[in-house]
Amino acid sequence: MKAVILAGGLGTRLRPFTEIIPKPLLPIGEKAVLEVQIEQLKKYGFDEIFLATNYKSEYIQNYFGDGSKYGVKLHISKESKKLGTVGPITLLKEKLTEPFLVMNGDILTSMNYEKLFNFALNIDSDLTVTVKEIITPFQFGNIFYEGDYVTGIQEKPNIRTEILAGIYIYKPKIFEIIPENESFSMDHLINKMIDLKLPIAKYEMHEYWLDIGSEDDYKKAQEAYKNNFTIDENNE
């Protein structure tokens, strides 16, 4: 099975760390973020992985080589200009002739990718998006009223939001609606498919998930790695 990891982001919110090395190579525990992703994909049967790069691409190439030390075939794709979160896969169009997984290179997750892949294969859609419920505590009480009289109160309710988790399954037919060598993002793709009345499948994940987008998130990733990934390694 094939997977594409989008590893070309600038990581501006994680400066000054990313001024030295690209965000996907930031260490968590004794490994890089991208290294954990590759090992997790391999665990669930993805043995050919494409790294879509831009910023400091040579660092990533030198770090991973051909992927043999991870038991996978690894290919580096480098965009010559910023192509967004969907555009980079058009550079790999000739090699992605079967359903494939795409994920952002700044995600730490213990997701079972095989379950997602099997779900996507058996549903009528060229795009399956993974969603994750995020629960955010609200710092104020919510008041209910009719006219000038209070009828109830909800003390500091949680706000529940379903967000895109940055993990997708594409089927090759989707290349027909993605412009080549142009900046094209996931919101563009989803809106275009909605306009064309093309079905988009939704897969709900329940495993651990973290988007490493800020310095606070990076600190969380250090602890999460110890709790969610070193245990798996010890059991292998």
C-alpha beads as a LAMMPS data file, in Angstrom:
LAMMPS data file: protein, C-alpha beads

236 atoms
235 bonds

1 atom types
1 bond types

-500.0 500.0 xlo xhi
-500.0 500.0 ylo yhi
-500.0 500.0 zlo zhi

Masses

1 110.0

Atoms # bond

1 1 1 0.000 0.000 0.000
2 1 1 1.127 3.529 -0.758
3 1 1 1.116 6.682 1.363
4 1 1 2.114 10.313 0.869
5 1 1 3.318 12.445 3.776
6 1 1 3.137 16.197 3.218
7 1 1 6.434 17.367 4.671
8 1 1 6.973 20.699 2.941
9 1 1 5.626 23.138 5.526
10 1 1 7.723 26.049 6.792
11 1 1 6.768 25.533 10.451
12 1 1 6.602 29.285 11.112
13 1 1 4.700 28.844 14.385
14 1 1 7.511 26.675 15.735
15 1 1 10.358 29.102 15.189
16 1 1 13.143 29.304 16.244
17 1 1 13.244 25.458 16.242
18 1 1 12.390 25.261 12.531
19 1 1 15.007 27.803 11.510
20 1 1 17.545 25.036 12.003
21 1 1 15.695 21.908 10.866
22 1 1 12.370 21.347 9.057
23 1 1 9.337 20.746 11.271
24 1 1 8.900 17.031 10.349
25 1 1 12.419 16.356 11.670
26 1 1 11.841 17.908 15.094
27 1 1 12.684 15.279 17.722
28 1 1 10.084 13.774 20.018
29 1 1 11.669 11.342 22.408
30 1 1 14.588 9.826 20.538
31 1 1 12.923 10.022 17.127
32 1 1 11.807 12.622 14.614
33 1 1 8.089 13.288 14.081
34 1 1 8.327 12.027 10.504
35 1 1 10.169 8.924 11.661
36 1 1 7.306 8.014 14.019
37 1 1 4.827 8.504 11.165
38 1 1 6.772 6.227 8.825
39 1 1 7.025 3.503 11.457
40 1 1 3.295 3.720 12.225
41 1 1 2.400 3.515 8.527
42 1 1 4.678 0.487 8.126
43 1 1 2.990 -1.136 11.118
44 1 1 -0.347 -1.008 9.299
45 1 1 0.847 -2.291 5.950
46 1 1 2.001 0.814 4.042
47 1 1 5.300 -0.217 2.502
48 1 1 5.839 2.488 -0.147
49 1 1 5.925 6.054 1.139
50 1 1 6.373 9.333 -0.719
51 1 1 7.605 12.387 1.149
52 1 1 6.335 15.585 -0.479
53 1 1 8.923 18.200 0.463
54 1 1 9.854 21.821 -0.107
55 1 1 11.568 23.610 2.808
56 1 1 14.988 22.123 3.637
57 1 1 14.236 19.082 1.472
58 1 1 17.869 17.945 1.501
59 1 1 17.749 17.508 5.294
60 1 1 14.874 15.049 4.927
61 1 1 16.580 13.204 2.072
62 1 1 19.812 12.823 4.043
63 1 1 18.004 11.695 7.197
64 1 1 15.860 8.937 5.658
65 1 1 17.702 7.792 2.546
66 1 1 15.771 5.128 0.635
67 1 1 13.764 3.978 3.673
68 1 1 15.368 0.525 3.837
69 1 1 16.233 0.896 7.516
70 1 1 12.489 1.219 8.203
71 1 1 11.511 -1.663 5.942
72 1 1 9.782 0.572 3.377
73 1 1 10.459 2.029 -0.060
74 1 1 10.902 5.763 0.393
75 1 1 10.725 8.393 -2.348
76 1 1 11.390 12.127 -2.041
77 1 1 9.294 14.516 -4.133
78 1 1 10.263 18.198 -4.115
79 1 1 7.950 20.967 -5.262
80 1 1 9.566 23.941 -7.009
81 1 1 6.865 26.297 -5.703
82 1 1 4.270 26.165 -2.936
83 1 1 1.444 23.870 -4.009
84 1 1 -0.732 23.806 -0.882
85 1 1 -1.965 20.616 0.796
86 1 1 -3.347 18.904 -2.316
87 1 1 -1.245 20.239 -5.196
88 1 1 1.920 18.266 -4.263
89 1 1 0.273 14.919 -5.026
90 1 1 -0.109 15.896 -8.698
91 1 1 3.686 15.621 -8.981
92 1 1 3.276 11.927 -8.122
93 1 1 0.293 11.257 -10.368
94 1 1 2.019 8.640 -12.523
95 1 1 3.042 6.615 -9.454
96 1 1 -0.256 6.784 -7.561
97 1 1 -2.370 4.492 -9.714
98 1 1 -4.188 2.773 -6.834
99 1 1 -5.937 4.103 -3.700
100 1 1 -3.442 5.816 -1.407
101 1 1 -3.220 7.554 1.952
102 1 1 -2.225 11.198 2.370
103 1 1 -1.368 12.786 5.704
104 1 1 0.115 16.000 7.034
105 1 1 3.699 15.728 8.238
106 1 1 3.051 17.423 11.598
107 1 1 0.576 14.925 13.070
108 1 1 1.296 12.551 15.936
109 1 1 -1.298 9.795 16.109
110 1 1 -1.758 6.161 17.087
111 1 1 -4.465 5.731 14.446
112 1 1 -5.120 2.338 12.862
113 1 1 -4.489 3.318 9.233
114 1 1 -5.506 -0.107 7.953
115 1 1 -9.073 0.302 9.245
116 1 1 -9.321 3.693 7.562
117 1 1 -7.996 2.288 4.290
118 1 1 -10.422 -0.639 4.271
119 1 1 -13.320 1.691 5.066
120 1 1 -12.387 3.932 2.135
121 1 1 -12.038 1.027 -0.302
122 1 1 -15.587 -0.091 0.409
123 1 1 -17.387 3.224 0.127
124 1 1 -18.509 5.098 -2.986
125 1 1 -16.221 8.124 -2.888
126 1 1 -12.911 9.178 -4.417
127 1 1 -12.033 11.054 -1.213
128 1 1 -12.353 9.913 2.383
129 1 1 -11.571 12.504 5.061
130 1 1 -10.724 11.571 8.629
131 1 1 -12.439 13.619 11.335
132 1 1 -11.664 13.903 15.020
133 1 1 -13.878 15.229 17.807
134 1 1 -12.129 17.961 19.758
135 1 1 -13.522 18.903 23.181
136 1 1 -12.630 22.406 24.363
137 1 1 -13.622 23.580 27.872
138 1 1 -15.523 26.876 27.836
139 1 1 -14.426 29.319 30.535
140 1 1 -17.832 30.958 31.151
141 1 1 -21.257 29.766 32.209
142 1 1 -23.949 29.696 29.513
143 1 1 -27.146 31.463 30.595
144 1 1 -30.658 30.774 29.249
145 1 1 -33.532 33.239 29.551
146 1 1 -36.936 34.283 28.330
147 1 1 -37.492 38.008 28.200
148 1 1 -36.171 39.529 31.438
149 1 1 -36.109 36.252 33.434
150 1 1 -33.436 33.571 33.719
151 1 1 -34.687 30.055 32.946
152 1 1 -31.484 28.062 33.342
153 1 1 -27.713 27.971 33.443
154 1 1 -25.091 25.623 32.070
155 1 1 -21.868 26.012 34.016
156 1 1 -18.765 26.106 31.780
157 1 1 -20.007 23.709 29.083
158 1 1 -17.593 21.842 26.837
159 1 1 -17.500 22.901 23.197
160 1 1 -17.482 19.860 20.901
161 1 1 -16.142 20.315 17.380
162 1 1 -15.491 17.824 14.581
163 1 1 -12.297 18.823 12.776
164 1 1 -10.381 17.561 9.761
165 1 1 -7.588 15.395 11.161
166 1 1 -5.235 15.874 8.192
167 1 1 -5.414 12.200 7.123
168 1 1 -7.122 11.197 3.863
169 1 1 -7.628 8.353 1.434
170 1 1 -7.633 9.280 -2.265
171 1 1 -8.662 7.154 -5.222
172 1 1 -6.799 7.890 -8.480
173 1 1 -9.924 9.156 -10.278
174 1 1 -9.704 12.290 -8.131
175 1 1 -6.772 13.522 -10.238
176 1 1 -9.350 14.419 -12.889
177 1 1 -10.505 17.412 -10.824
178 1 1 -7.202 18.570 -9.293
179 1 1 -5.280 21.160 -11.338
180 1 1 -1.670 20.174 -12.006
181 1 1 1.269 22.209 -10.717
182 1 1 -0.992 24.798 -9.057
183 1 1 -1.471 25.734 -5.424
184 1 1 -4.548 23.762 -4.391
185 1 1 -5.587 23.065 -0.807
186 1 1 -7.947 20.643 0.898
187 1 1 -10.660 23.270 1.349
188 1 1 -10.489 23.964 -2.404
189 1 1 -10.858 20.256 -3.160
190 1 1 -13.747 19.693 -0.767
191 1 1 -15.628 22.759 -2.014
192 1 1 -15.056 21.755 -5.631
193 1 1 -16.386 18.243 -4.981
194 1 1 -19.439 19.689 -3.220
195 1 1 -20.062 22.041 -6.171
196 1 1 -19.756 19.091 -8.573
197 1 1 -22.067 17.044 -6.314
198 1 1 -19.395 14.371 -5.869
199 1 1 -19.638 12.273 -2.677
200 1 1 -17.076 12.808 0.094
201 1 1 -16.804 10.061 2.698
202 1 1 -16.172 10.767 6.400
203 1 1 -14.282 8.439 8.745
204 1 1 -14.360 9.129 12.481
205 1 1 -11.174 8.319 14.346
206 1 1 -11.031 7.730 18.100
207 1 1 -7.332 7.089 18.693
208 1 1 -4.817 9.571 20.071
209 1 1 -4.205 12.549 17.755
210 1 1 -2.181 15.738 18.028
211 1 1 -1.445 18.455 15.481
212 1 1 2.026 19.793 16.354
213 1 1 1.363 23.365 15.315
214 1 1 2.759 25.411 18.183
215 1 1 5.425 25.315 20.883
216 1 1 2.834 24.170 23.446
217 1 1 1.763 21.344 21.126
218 1 1 5.382 20.343 20.682
219 1 1 5.733 20.035 24.459
220 1 1 2.572 17.889 24.560
221 1 1 4.055 15.670 21.851
222 1 1 7.036 14.812 24.048
223 1 1 4.793 13.420 26.779
224 1 1 2.402 11.813 24.299
225 1 1 5.265 9.940 22.667
226 1 1 6.219 8.322 25.976
227 1 1 2.610 7.379 26.763
228 1 1 1.349 6.230 23.362
229 1 1 4.283 5.022 21.283
230 1 1 7.133 3.657 23.396
231 1 1 4.723 1.072 24.853
232 1 1 3.990 -0.249 21.338
233 1 1 7.694 -0.451 20.544
234 1 1 8.384 -2.454 23.695
235 1 1 5.647 -4.919 22.760
236 1 1 6.903 -5.523 19.226

Bonds

1 1 1 2
2 1 2 3
3 1 3 4
4 1 4 5
5 1 5 6
6 1 6 7
7 1 7 8
8 1 8 9
9 1 9 10
10 1 10 11
11 1 11 12
12 1 12 13
13 1 13 14
14 1 14 15
15 1 15 16
16 1 16 17
17 1 17 18
18 1 18 19
19 1 19 20
20 1 20 21
21 1 21 22
22 1 22 23
23 1 23 24
24 1 24 25
25 1 25 26
26 1 26 27
27 1 27 28
28 1 28 29
29 1 29 30
30 1 30 31
31 1 31 32
32 1 32 33
33 1 33 34
34 1 34 35
35 1 35 36
36 1 36 37
37 1 37 38
38 1 38 39
39 1 39 40
40 1 40 41
41 1 41 42
42 1 42 43
43 1 43 44
44 1 44 45
45 1 45 46
46 1 46 47
47 1 47 48
48 1 48 49
49 1 49 50
50 1 50 51
51 1 51 52
52 1 52 53
53 1 53 54
54 1 54 55
55 1 55 56
56 1 56 57
57 1 57 58
58 1 58 59
59 1 59 60
60 1 60 61
61 1 61 62
62 1 62 63
63 1 63 64
64 1 64 65
65 1 65 66
66 1 66 67
67 1 67 68
68 1 68 69
69 1 69 70
70 1 70 71
71 1 71 72
72 1 72 73
73 1 73 74
74 1 74 75
75 1 75 76
76 1 76 77
77 1 77 78
78 1 78 79
79 1 79 80
80 1 80 81
81 1 81 82
82 1 82 83
83 1 83 84
84 1 84 85
85 1 85 86
86 1 86 87
87 1 87 88
88 1 88 89
89 1 89 90
90 1 90 91
91 1 91 92
92 1 92 93
93 1 93 94
94 1 94 95
95 1 95 96
96 1 96 97
97 1 97 98
98 1 98 99
99 1 99 100
100 1 100 101
101 1 101 102
102 1 102 103
103 1 103 104
104 1 104 105
105 1 105 106
106 1 106 107
107 1 107 108
108 1 108 109
109 1 109 110
110 1 110 111
111 1 111 112
112 1 112 113
113 1 113 114
114 1 114 115
115 1 115 116
116 1 116 117
117 1 117 118
118 1 118 119
119 1 119 120
120 1 120 121
121 1 121 122
122 1 122 123
123 1 123 124
124 1 124 125
125 1 125 126
126 1 126 127
127 1 127 128
128 1 128 129
129 1 129 130
130 1 130 131
131 1 131 132
132 1 132 133
133 1 133 134
134 1 134 135
135 1 135 136
136 1 136 137
137 1 137 138
138 1 138 139
139 1 139 140
140 1 140 141
141 1 141 142
142 1 142 143
143 1 143 144
144 1 144 145
145 1 145 146
146 1 146 147
147 1 147 148
148 1 148 149
149 1 149 150
150 1 150 151
151 1 151 152
152 1 152 153
153 1 153 154
154 1 154 155
155 1 155 156
156 1 156 157
157 1 157 158
158 1 158 159
159 1 159 160
160 1 160 161
161 1 161 162
162 1 162 163
163 1 163 164
164 1 164 165
165 1 165 166
166 1 166 167
167 1 167 168
168 1 168 169
169 1 169 170
170 1 170 171
171 1 171 172
172 1 172 173
173 1 173 174
174 1 174 175
175 1 175 176
176 1 176 177
177 1 177 178
178 1 178 179
179 1 179 180
180 1 180 181
181 1 181 182
182 1 182 183
183 1 183 184
184 1 184 185
185 1 185 186
186 1 186 187
187 1 187 188
188 1 188 189
189 1 189 190
190 1 190 191
191 1 191 192
192 1 192 193
193 1 193 194
194 1 194 195
195 1 195 196
196 1 196 197
197 1 197 198
198 1 198 199
199 1 199 200
200 1 200 201
201 1 201 202
202 1 202 203
203 1 203 204
204 1 204 205
205 1 205 206
206 1 206 207
207 1 207 208
208 1 208 209
209 1 209 210
210 1 210 211
211 1 211 212
212 1 212 213
213 1 213 214
214 1 214 215
215 1 215 216
216 1 216 217
217 1 217 218
218 1 218 219
219 1 219 220
220 1 220 221
221 1 221 222
222 1 222 223
223 1 223 224
224 1 224 225
225 1 225 226
226 1 226 227
227 1 227 228
228 1 228 229
229 1 229 230
230 1 230 231
231 1 231 232
232 1 232 233
233 1 233 234
234 1 234 235
235 1 235 236
